Amino acid sequence: MSVFLSSGPHRDRVFSLIGLLSEKLMARNMLLGTAESCTGGLIAALCTEVPGSSRWFAGGVVSYANSVKSGLLGVDPALLSAHGAVSGPVVEAMAKGALGALGVDASLAVSGVAGPDGGSADKPVGTVWIAAGLSARIVARRHLFPGDRGQVRLAATLAALEAVADLL
């Protein structure tokens, strides 16, 4: 993923956020895990770009398909049917599932419509739900990011890193 952010204005911001997050996690002797859909593992890849990340990053699940969300993360299929994959209840369940499945102290989950198609009137392209989890506390928030697929995925990555850093 270093090629994805080999240069440009976002590189410094991403790695500054990862540095802050790693400091907070290591100070508490905690591990982070991810459950990613629309970011496709980008968050995990960027976290592991940092030397020594194994001290605070355990791993992640790329749960692009609903069957993976339910099978590996334990998301209730009824939640997926009722709310859709891009929803607050589903990302909350993904974050909770990552805590258990990965055996971590903190988690983040992302599900969205990165585009260029797949949007709808109630969930247009750029709609992304992000949840950060810490033990029993899970906080979810809806975002609407402008731009093309790459820009939406990068914005979601930044917002997810901020969300878990804020929760800590």
HELIX and SHEET records of a PDB file:
HELIX    1   1 PRO A    9  ALA A   27  1                                  19    
HELIX    2   2 LEU A   42  CYS A   47  1                                   6    
HELIX    3   3 SER A   53  ARG A   55  5                                   3    
HELIX    4   4 ASN A   66  LEU A   73  1                                   8    
HELIX    5   5 PRO A   77  HIS A   83  1                                   7    
HELIX    6   6 GLY A   88  LEU A  102  1                                  15    
HELIX    7   7 ARG A  149  LEU A  167  1                                  19    
SHEET    1   A 5 PHE A  57  VAL A  62  0                                        
SHEET    2   A 5 LEU A  32  GLU A  36  1                                        
SHEET    3   A 5 ALA A 106  GLY A 112  1                                        
SHEET    4   A 5 THR A 127  LEU A 134 -1                                        
SHEET    5   A 5 ARG A 137  LEU A 144 -1                                        
END                                                                             
